[in-house]
Amino acid sequence: MLKVGVIGVGSISEFHIKPYLKHPEVELVALCDLNEERLHQKAGQYGVSAVYNDYRNLLENDEIEAVSICTWNNTHAEIAIAALEAGKHVLVEKPLSMTVEEAIAVETAAKQSGKIAQIGFVRRFGDNAKVLKKFIGSGDLGEIYYAKASILRRLGNPGGWFSDKKLSGGGPLIDLGVHVIDLCWYLMGKPKAVTVTGNVYSRLGNRSHIENLDYYKAADFDPSRNNVEDLTNALIRFENGATLYVDVSFTLHAKQDKISVKLYGDKGGAEVEPQLEIISEKHNTILNMAPQIDHRTLHISNAFEAEIFHFIDCCQGNSTLLAPVSDGVEIMKILSAVYESAEKGTEVTLAND
């Protein structure tokens, strides 16, 4: 029986807690959060007796073998390193860190500890992505040379810690873009990024004045608190010549919200979102194929359950890590380069290591 603790019990923690409770070979033994009221509410709701306000105290509990880290972005690396040094397996939510240096430090701690260190790239575990990965692995798309990804919210700045750069590290790029950049990079075969051109815009603010249209707000939403970008776009070039274009927004004068993830190869193409389709040609005819699966778009609860169950399998030595912390380092290099490029107003070349 794997004994697990969850550090940080905000909204994302629900997607960790429920799969842990569902798994027959796991016991959720501890929760930790700075917010005393929320901590005790969650502990009572899920029947967890051990509660902590300080993650260091939780890590001193020798009974705990693995932890999920669901805290603010600025604490991900610090807690992950401490957990690994304490001999715990670690599943850390994306992004891995706030800086490349922090990400590398987590990777180093993971290597030294010999423990499992998984990064929360949940979209890799969606049914649509898993099915497409098999097609790509069989060569059906050929060499993927171009990908495009968008998550555009017309009104969707969650506020709270999400809009405080000291806690989040940035806005839609580090919150939303990290997901689709990783998904494309993963499906493209994880090529080495060599150059990045990025732009960020802070023109609209959080638009908290808008009436008659509801949207998600963080528990600590404060309309006066916002210093992250509204919109980011970037062009990423890889060493094999492939390119990825991405644009993401918290708020934009757009007709409606949009999510789109597309990949183009020399033998076929695919759309992962808004729903899985595979494009090919046969007998001189173009075919648009709609795979008959339960979830052609991301089913978030199912994907998180698959992610958590995979982490458990890896902790038990029954599976090979699908989202290692080393991948989190590479994505952090790309995210940091986008922000650097935008600040400098020029293309950035990534270090060749």
Buried (B, 14 or more C-beta within 10 A) or exposed (E): EBBBBBBBBBEBBBBBBBBBBEBEEBBBBBBBBBBEEBBBEBBEEBEBEBBBEEBEEBBEBEEBBBBBBBBBBBBBBBBBBBBBEBEBBBBBBBBBBBBBEBBBBBBBBBEEBEBBBBBBBBBBBBBBBBBBBEBBEEEBBBBBBBBBBBBBBBBBBBBBBBBBBEBBBBBBBBBBBBBBBBBBBBBBEBBEBBBBBBBBBEEBBBBBEEEEEEBEBBEBBBBEBBEBBBBBBBBBBBEEEBBBBBBBBBBBEEEEBBBBBBBBBEEBBBBBBBBBBBBBEEEEEEEEBEBEEEBBBBBEEBBBBBBBBBBBBBBBEEBEBBBBBBBBBBBBBBBBBBBBBBEEEEEBEBEEE
